Structures are given as structure tokens and as C-alpha cells.
Amino acid sequence: MTKMNEDLLTIVKALAEKIENLERTIYAKDSLLMKAGLVVVDSPTPRMASGVEASGVADVSSMEWSDIHKMVKTMGVE
């Protein structure tokens, strides 16, 4: 694996962790954002239709966080 690929994978892993933490905060029972009505649970999911399949990368939009972490581990960077 090249250094650039390792760096990109590290960045993706860090971003996934930050998003996971943000998701936990937003959906917490005592979340002030939910109580204030600033966060809606059933909001639309953004999509980017490029028409080109990413080679070897699974669609993570419907994955659980544990599955995403397993996928990152199999890519070679902890």
C-alpha cells in the first residue's frame, strides 16, 4: 500500500470516528439539540449520483458502524 493510500485511509477513519461520535451525541436521549427541535430523526439522506462505481469500496450508507470499522481494518490501517 502506498503512503498516499495509507494517509487517505487514516483520514477516512478519523472522519468516520468523528461522525460516529457526532451521531451518538445527536441521538442521545438527553440531547438538547433533539429537545430544541433542531435535529429531526427522519431527515433525508444526501446522495451523490456520479454514475461511476467506486472500485472495491462498499456502499456504507446502510452499514452499521461495526461493519464500517471491520471494513477499515481489512483495508490495512488500524
Contacts in CASP RR format, 6 or more apart in sequence:
PFRMAT RR
TARGET T0000
AUTHOR 0000-0000-0000
METHOD contacts of the structure
MODEL  1
MTKMNEDLLTIVKALAEKIENLERTIYAKDSLLMKAGLVVVDSPTPRMAS
GVEASGVADVSSMEWSDIHKMVKTMGVE
1 76 0 8 1.000
6 77 0 8 1.000
9 72 0 8 1.000
9 75 0 8 1.000
9 76 0 8 1.000
9 77 0 8 1.000
10 77 0 8 1.000
12 72 0 8 1.000
13 72 0 8 1.000
13 77 0 8 1.000
16 65 0 8 1.000
16 68 0 8 1.000
16 69 0 8 1.000
16 72 0 8 1.000
20 65 0 8 1.000
25 31 0 8 1.000
25 33 0 8 1.000
26 33 0 8 1.000
26 34 0 8 1.000
26 39 0 8 1.000
27 34 0 8 1.000
27 41 0 8 1.000
28 34 0 8 1.000
31 39 0 8 1.000
33 39 0 8 1.000
34 41 0 8 1.000
45 61 0 8 1.000
47 61 0 8 1.000
58 71 0 8 1.000
60 68 0 8 1.000
60 71 0 8 1.000
63 71 0 8 1.000
END
